[in-house]
Amino acid sequence: MKVDDIKVIGNIGAGTMGHATALQFAMRGYPVRLVDSSRQALDRGRGLIEHDLDTFIGAGLIPQDQRESVLDRIQEDTDYGILADADFVIESVLEDMNVKHQVWQQVETIVGEQTILATNTSGLGPTEIASVLQHPQRFLVAHFWNPAQLMPLVEVVPAAGTDQGVVDTTVELMNRIGKHAVALSTESLGFVGNRIQAAVIRECLNIVEQGIATPQAVDEIVTYSLGRRWSILGPIASADLGGLDVFDNISKYLYDDLDNRPGEDPILEAKVQAGELGAKSGQGFYSWQGAESQAMIADRDRRLLEALVADRKKEEGR
């Protein structure tokens, strides 16, 4: 299937990620069939969609007079039968292999044989998910980054038997809805972004555990150095600019001192056992209760929105 053949989008899940993916397609003119397990879940998702859409309107990304037409493109139902005419289906349900198997086995009995099937998993292997399908060659990962309405990246990850044309079409589709799609050559546990994120977090927590710096100090160091640099050029291009001989010399003495313990991180394990899960519980390494913490979240979202506006202006200027 070519990208021009994709007319209708199926969107399974109306939660944190699913509502955002549905909105991305609807804003770019695609009719969306939104499915969730209950009317309550769909109503909650509709509220999130309207909130995000109003945010985009306020930022000038969508004209006010298009608000109702965007919302009208999203058709909701608890019946998977609504997906029958979908040309591309994306799923954002619980990160549980059994759940995903059940969902995709049901979807495959409803959609056409050419319909592209994509999971928005953040780490589960596409080959294992696709193992229950009759036509696994049209299945892959389209991993949106959270918050999906604001983050541009989509990692497109093929399963072992995914047709290359499916990968190419998915990349083009993601780019058409304003995302920055990057295809991996092959699947890997955690894909690419989460592998890098896990490596960085492991060393950050190792630094805290050794008493070298506090969590706040580590965050400030990353924010005002690597974070700023890597938002312009990635780590490999930055290494080129810094001199590969310099990085080679650093690796000779530093790599052996970095944390390379396998298994669960002891600091994360202790936090979870104490019920300190971060923002979702109100306490993690930081307190997420009160006006100051809410201001941090609002500032993050404001900056991401500003970057999105800048991306759009760059795109329009090409």
C-alpha positions as CSV (number, residue, x, y, z in Angstrom):
1,M,0.0,0.0,0.0
2,K,1.2,3.5,-0.9
3,V,0.8,6.5,1.3
4,D,-1.7,8.0,-1.1
5,D,-3.9,4.9,-0.7
6,I,-4.3,5.6,3.0
7,K,-7.6,7.4,3.4
8,V,-8.9,6.3,6.8
9,I,-7.0,5.8,10.1
10,G,-7.9,3.2,12.8
11,N,-6.8,4.3,16.3
12,I,-7.1,1.8,19.2
13,G,-6.8,3.4,22.6
14,A,-7.9,6.9,23.7
15,G,-5.6,7.3,26.7
16,T,-2.4,9.2,27.2
17,M,-0.8,8.2,23.9
18,G,-3.9,7.1,21.9
19,H,-5.8,10.3,22.2
20,A,-2.7,12.2,20.9
21,T,-2.2,10.0,17.9
22,A,-5.8,10.3,17.0
23,L,-5.6,14.1,17.1
24,Q,-2.4,14.2,15.0
25,F,-4.1,12.3,12.1
26,A,-7.4,14.3,12.4
27,M,-5.5,17.6,12.3
28,R,-3.9,16.6,9.0
29,G,-7.3,15.8,7.4
30,Y,-7.6,12.0,8.0
31,P,-10.9,10.5,9.2
32,V,-10.1,8.6,12.4
33,R,-11.9,5.6,13.8
34,L,-11.2,5.7,17.5
35,V,-11.8,2.6,19.6
36,D,-11.6,2.0,23.3
37,S,-13.0,-0.6,25.7
38,S,-15.6,1.7,27.4
39,R,-17.7,4.8,26.8
40,Q,-16.1,6.3,29.8
41,A,-12.6,5.9,28.3
42,L,-13.7,7.4,25.0
43,D,-15.3,10.4,26.8
44,R,-12.1,10.9,28.8
45,G,-10.1,10.7,25.6
46,R,-12.4,13.2,23.9
47,G,-11.7,15.7,26.7
48,L,-8.0,15.2,26.2
49,I,-8.3,15.7,22.5
50,E,-10.3,18.9,22.9
51,H,-7.8,20.3,25.4
52,D,-4.8,19.6,23.1
53,L,-6.6,20.9,20.1
54,D,-7.4,24.2,21.9
55,T,-3.7,24.4,22.9
56,F,-2.7,24.1,19.2
57,I,-5.3,26.7,18.2
58,G,-3.9,29.1,20.9
59,A,-0.4,28.5,19.5
60,G,-1.5,29.3,15.9
61,L,-0.9,25.7,14.7
62,I,-4.6,25.2,13.8
63,P,-7.0,28.0,12.8
64,Q,-9.9,28.4,15.2
65,D,-12.5,27.9,12.4
66,Q,-11.1,24.4,11.8
67,R,-11.8,23.2,15.4
68,E,-15.1,21.6,14.8
69,S,-14.1,20.0,11.5
70,V,-11.0,18.4,13.2
71,L,-13.2,17.0,16.0
72,D,-15.9,15.8,13.5
73,R,-13.2,13.6,11.8
74,I,-12.8,11.5,14.9
75,Q,-15.5,8.8,15.1
76,E,-15.7,6.9,18.4
77,D,-16.9,3.5,19.3
78,T,-16.3,0.5,21.6
79,D,-16.9,-1.9,18.7
80,Y,-13.9,-2.9,16.8
81,G,-16.1,-3.2,13.7
82,I,-15.7,0.5,13.2
83,L,-12.2,-0.3,11.9
84,A,-13.4,-2.2,8.9
85,D,-12.6,0.6,6.4
86,A,-9.3,1.6,8.0
87,D,-6.2,1.6,5.7
88,F,-3.8,2.1,8.6
89,V,-4.4,1.0,12.2
90,I,-2.3,2.2,15.1
91,E,-2.7,0.7,18.6
92,S,-1.8,2.3,22.0
93,V,-3.0,-0.2,24.6
94,L,-1.5,-1.7,27.8
95,E,2.1,-2.7,27.5
96,D,1.3,-6.4,27.9
97,M,2.1,-9.0,25.3
98,N,-1.1,-11.0,25.9
99,V,-3.3,-8.0,25.6
100,K,-1.6,-6.9,22.4
101,H,-2.0,-10.4,20.9
102,Q,-5.7,-10.4,21.7
103,V,-6.2,-6.9,20.2
104,W,-4.3,-7.7,17.0
105,Q,-5.9,-11.1,16.4
106,Q,-9.3,-9.4,16.7
107,V,-8.3,-6.5,14.4
108,E,-7.0,-8.8,11.7
109,T,-10.4,-10.5,11.4
110,I,-12.0,-7.1,10.6
111,V,-9.6,-5.1,8.4
112,G,-8.5,-5.8,4.8
113,E,-5.4,-7.8,4.0
114,Q,-3.5,-4.7,2.7
115,T,-4.2,-2.6,5.8
116,I,-1.0,-1.6,7.6
117,L,-0.9,-2.5,11.3
118,A,1.2,-0.5,13.7
119,T,1.8,-0.8,17.4
120,N,2.8,2.2,19.5
121,T,4.7,0.1,22.0
122,S,7.7,1.7,23.7
123,G,9.7,-1.5,23.9
124,L,7.9,-4.8,23.2
125,G,9.3,-6.7,20.2
126,P,7.3,-6.4,17.0
127,T,8.2,-9.9,15.8
128,E,6.7,-11.4,19.0
129,I,3.6,-9.3,18.7
130,A,3.2,-10.2,15.0
131,S,3.7,-13.9,15.7
132,V,-0.1,-14.4,16.1
133,L,-1.0,-12.7,12.8
134,Q,-1.9,-14.3,9.5
135,H,-0.2,-11.5,7.6
136,P,2.8,-10.4,9.7
137,Q,4.5,-8.8,6.7
138,R,2.3,-5.7,7.2
139,F,3.0,-5.2,10.9
140,L,5.5,-2.9,12.5
141,V,6.1,-0.4,15.4
142,A,5.4,3.3,15.1
143,H,6.7,4.5,18.4
144,F,5.5,8.0,19.3
145,W,7.4,9.7,22.1
146,N,5.5,11.0,25.1
147,P,3.9,13.6,25.1
148,A,2.9,12.4,21.7
149,Q,1.1,15.6,20.8
150,L,4.3,17.7,21.3
151,M,7.3,15.4,20.6
152,P,8.2,15.1,16.9
153,L,10.0,11.8,16.9
154,V,8.4,8.5,15.7
155,E,10.6,5.5,15.6
156,V,9.5,3.1,12.9
157,V,10.7,-0.4,13.7
158,P,10.2,-3.4,11.4
159,A,9.5,-6.9,12.7
160,A,11.5,-9.8,11.3
161,G,9.1,-10.3,8.4
162,T,7.9,-6.8,7.7
163,D,7.8,-5.8,4.1
164,Q,10.1,-2.9,3.3
165,G,7.3,-1.1,1.5
166,V,5.3,-1.1,4.7
167,V,8.2,0.6,6.5
168,D,8.6,3.2,3.7
169,T,4.9,4.0,3.6
170,T,4.7,4.3,7.4
171,V,7.7,6.7,7.5
172,E,6.0,8.8,4.8
173,L,2.7,8.8,6.6
174,M,4.3,9.9,9.8
175,N,6.1,12.7,8.1
176,R,2.8,13.8,6.4
177,I,1.2,14.3,9.8
178,G,4.0,16.6,10.9
179,K,6.2,14.1,12.8
180,H,9.8,13.3,12.2
181,A,9.9,9.6,11.4
182,V,13.1,7.6,11.6
183,A,13.3,4.0,10.5
184,L,15.5,1.4,12.2
185,S,17.3,-1.2,10.2
186,T,16.1,-4.0,12.5
187,E,14.3,-4.4,15.8
188,S,16.2,-4.2,19.0
189,L,15.1,-4.4,22.7
190,G,14.1,-0.8,23.6
191,F,14.6,0.3,20.0
192,V,17.1,3.2,19.9
193,G,15.7,6.1,22.0
194,N,15.0,4.0,25.1
195,R,18.3,2.2,24.9
196,I,20.1,5.6,25.0
197,Q,17.7,6.9,27.7
198,A,18.3,3.8,29.8
199,A,22.1,4.1,29.5
200,V,22.0,7.8,30.5
201,I,19.6,7.2,33.5
202,R,21.7,4.3,34.7
203,E,24.8,6.4,34.9
204,C,22.9,9.4,36.4
205,L,21.6,7.2,39.2
206,N,25.0,5.7,39.7
207,I,26.4,9.2,40.2
208,V,23.7,9.9,42.8
209,E,24.3,6.5,44.5
210,Q,28.0,7.2,44.8
211,G,27.4,10.6,46.4
212,I,29.1,12.5,43.5
213,A,26.1,14.8,43.0
214,T,22.5,15.2,44.0
215,P,19.6,14.4,41.6
216,Q,19.0,18.1,41.1
217,A,22.7,18.8,40.3
218,V,22.8,15.9,37.8
219,D,19.6,17.3,36.1
220,E,21.1,20.8,35.9
221,I,24.4,19.5,34.4
222,V,22.6,17.6,31.7
223,T,20.0,20.4,31.0
224,Y,22.6,23.1,30.5
225,S,25.2,21.0,28.6
226,L,24.4,17.8,26.9
227,G,20.7,18.5,26.6
228,R,21.2,21.8,24.9
229,R,23.9,20.5,22.6
230,W,22.0,17.3,21.7
231,S,18.9,19.2,20.8
232,I,20.9,20.7,17.9
233,L,23.2,17.8,16.9
234,G,23.1,14.2,18.2
235,P,25.8,12.6,20.2
236,I,27.7,11.0,17.3
237,A,27.8,14.2,15.3
238,S,28.9,16.0,18.4
239,A,31.7,13.5,18.9
240,D,32.9,14.2,15.4
241,L,33.0,17.9,16.1
242,G,34.8,17.4,19.4
243,G,37.4,15.2,17.9
244,L,37.2,11.4,17.9
245,D,40.7,11.2,19.3
246,V,39.5,13.1,22.3
247,F,36.6,10.7,22.8
248,D,38.9,7.7,22.2
249,N,41.2,8.9,25.0
250,I,38.3,9.5,27.4
251,S,37.0,6.0,26.7
252,K,40.3,4.4,27.7
253,Y,40.1,5.6,31.3
254,L,36.4,6.4,31.8
255,Y,34.4,3.5,30.4
256,D,35.7,1.0,33.1
257,D,34.4,3.4,35.8
258,L,30.9,3.7,34.4
259,D,28.1,1.6,35.8
260,N,27.6,-1.6,33.8
261,R,25.7,-3.7,36.3
262,P,23.1,-5.9,34.8
263,G,19.6,-6.3,36.1
264,E,17.3,-3.9,38.0
265,D,18.6,-0.6,39.2
266,P,18.8,-0.6,43.0
267,I,17.8,3.0,43.4
268,L,14.8,2.6,41.1
269,E,13.8,-0.6,42.8
270,A,13.9,1.1,46.3
271,K,11.8,4.0,45.0
272,V,9.2,1.7,43.5
273,Q,9.0,-0.4,46.6
274,A,8.4,2.7,48.6
275,G,5.6,3.8,46.3
276,E,7.5,6.8,45.1
277,L,6.7,6.5,41.4
278,G,7.3,10.2,40.4
279,A,4.6,12.5,39.2
280,K,2.0,9.8,39.1
281,S,2.2,9.2,42.9
282,G,3.2,12.8,43.8
283,Q,6.7,11.9,44.9
284,G,9.9,10.5,43.2
285,F,13.3,12.1,43.4
286,Y,11.3,15.3,43.4
287,S,8.1,16.3,45.0
288,W,5.3,16.6,42.4
289,Q,2.8,18.2,44.7
290,G,2.0,21.9,44.8
291,A,2.3,24.9,42.5
292,E,6.0,24.7,41.9
293,S,5.9,21.2,40.4
294,Q,2.9,22.0,38.3
295,A,4.8,25.1,37.0
296,M,7.7,22.8,36.0
297,I,5.4,20.6,33.9
298,A,3.7,23.6,32.4
299,D,7.1,25.1,31.5
300,R,8.2,21.9,29.8
301,D,5.0,21.7,27.8
302,R,5.3,25.4,26.8
303,R,8.9,24.9,25.6
304,L,8.0,21.8,23.6
305,L,5.1,23.7,22.1
306,E,7.4,26.6,21.1
307,A,9.7,24.1,19.5
308,L,6.8,22.6,17.6
309,V,5.8,26.0,16.3
310,A,9.3,26.6,15.2
311,D,9.4,23.3,13.4
312,R,6.2,24.1,11.6
313,K,7.5,27.5,10.5
314,K,10.6,25.8,9.1
315,E,8.5,23.2,7.3
316,E,6.3,25.9,5.7
317,G,9.4,27.9,4.6
318,R,10.9,25.0,2.6
